[in-house]
Each structure stands twice: as C-alpha cells, then as structure tokens.
Amino acid sequence: MLSFKVGDKAVYPAHGVGEVEGIESKDIMGSKETFYVLRILDNDMKIMIPTKNVGNVGLREVISKKEVNKVYRILGKKDIQIDHSTWNRRHREYMEKIKTGSVYEIAEVLRDLSLLKFDKDLSFGERKLLDMARTLLIKELSIATDCEERTVEGKLERIFNA
C-alpha cells in the first residue's frame, strides 16, 4: 500500500496532481479513520482520502523522469487506428480512460483526440476532454521533469503540429 507524507505530490484520478497538506484522524461513527488531505494544484480543491482506500480510489505517485519518455512515445505514435464511432461512445470510452488515472491512458486520449481533430470537428464534450487530458498531462509531466508547464506545453505543440 502506498503511503504519503505531508508535502508529497500525488495524482488523484480525473483531478490531477495534488499536494498532501495534512494527515488527519477523524471519528466516523465510533471508528477512528485516518485521511490524507490533498489539495489539487490546478484549482485548490481539497479532497480527503481515507488512507486505507488509497488503492481503491487510484491515488498514486507522480511518474518518474524515466516514465516521461514512454508518455512522449505514446503521444508521438501517429500510425494508430482512430475510433470513428459516434462521438458519445468515444466520449464515454475516453472518460473511462481518464478516470483510471493512468498517465499512459490519459496520453492516449490526448493523442487520439488531437489526431481526430485533424480529420473532423470535435464535439463540445470531446473538446472538453481534450483540454482535460492536456491539462492533466502538462501538470504531471512538468512536475516529473521539474520544468515549467509552458516548456511541456511547447513540446506537446511540436508533437502534434509536426
């Protein structure tokens, strides 16, 4: 089981990177529960996660520098089969991938929607998913590589405009 300490960065699925601001114990119906207090970096939202449920909710560490290259390889892969099913079916599938919290699944969503955008106009929901996947990836990749978000953003633009 993963354990975090105050000051650690952690990724909460579909919300992105947060910082553990505290570890609190609360009495819940006569039982003492311990929680991580996580502040999401993008929007300052605070989430309390029971320490015993870390695995169930998908809370994980930020990827390592070594894993960043794999993410960029996924993003750069252009010879993939784009799903041309209905937009709502694609939306549902992409949302499921984002909810996993896997940086690799999120990279696939960003890549697929970015490539699809060259073929046709994206629906409003797909544009929102594209933005969400992009934001989630930029934040995590910038923390993993210890560089500014705009540097990662520039790298993504070069990948998709090449």
N, C-alpha and C positions, 0 to 999 in steps of 0.2 A: 504494500500500500504506500502510495506517495505521501510524504508529509512535507509541509511547507512551514517556513518561519516568517515572522514579520519582516517585510522588506523584499521578500521574494516576488518575482514576477511569475504569473501563472496564466494559462489560457483557459477561458471558460467558453464552451461551445456556443457558437452563434452570437456571442457578445464580444469576444476578442480578448486581448491581453489586459490583465488587471494586476494590481499590486496588493499583496496581503498586507492589510493595515492593522490587523489585530487578530488575536485568537481569544474568543470569549466562551465562557461557560454559562449556560442558562438552564434554569429548572423548567423542564417541559413536562407537565402532567406528572410531577413527582419523580421524574427521571432527569438526571444531570446529563446535558448534551454539550459537546464542545463544537464550536463553529469557527470557520475561517471567515473573517470579514474581508471581502475582496472589493476593491474599488476599480471599476473598469476605467482604463486610461482615456478612452475616447470621449466618454460622456459623463464621467464622475459618478455613475450609478454604483450603488453599494449593494452587494449580494452577500448573504450569509449562507455558507455551505456547511452542513454538518460534516465534521472531519471523517466520520465513518462512511459517508456517502460519496467521497471524492471520486472513487472509481465509477460509481453509478451515474454520476452527472457528467463525467468525462473531463473533469478538471485535470489539466496536465501541465508539465513544464514547457517553457518556450523551447523551440527546437535549437539544436546546437548549430554552430557555424558549418560543421560538416554536412548537416542535413539540408542546408540552404541550397547547395549545388543541385541536389535532387529536385528541389522545388523549381529551380530555374530550368532544369532539363524538362520537367513536365510542362512548364509554361512554353518552352520553345518548340515542343513537338507539334509540328503542323500537319503531319500526314495521318490525321485521325478521322474517324467517321463521325460526322456531326449528326446528332439526332434531329431529324426533321419531322418529328411527330407534332401534335398540336402544342401550342405554347403553354397551355395549362398543365399538360402532362410533363413537359420539360421543366416547368416551374416547380412542380411537386418533386421531381427527381433531384433537381439542383438544390432545393431547400433541404431535402433529406441529407444530401452530401454535406451541406454547410452545418447542419445540426450535429453531425458526427464530431465536429471539432478538429478533424484531421486536416492538417495543413496541406497534405497532398490532395485530399478530396476538394478542398477549397481552391487549390491551384487548378485543378481540372475544371471546376465551374468557371473560374475566371478565363481560362484558356478557351473553353468551348463557347462561352457567350461572346468573347472577343472575336473569335473566328466567325461565329454565326452572324455577328453584326456586319461583317463584310458582305454577306450574302443577302441579308434582308433586314428590314427594320425590326428591332426588338420591341416586344410588348412593354407596357409600363412596368409590369411585375418583373420582367426579365431585366430591364434596365436597373431596377432597384436591387435585384440580386447581383448583377454585375458590379454595381457600386459597393454593395456589402462585401462581396468576395474580395474586391480590390482593397477596400479599407482594412479588412481583417488581415490580409496578406502583407500589406505595406507596414502595418504596425508591428507584426511579429517578425518580419524579415529585418526591419530596421533595428529592433532590439537584439535579434540573434546575431546580427553582423556589427552591432554597435556603431551604426551610422545614421545619418539624418534621413527622415522619411522622404524628403524630396529626392535624395540620391536613389533610393529604391524606386520611387515613382518614375524617375528618369530611365532607370534600367527596364522597367516594365514597358514604358512607352517605346523604347528601342526594340524590345522583343516583338511587340505587336504591330509596329509600323515598319518592320523590316520586310 
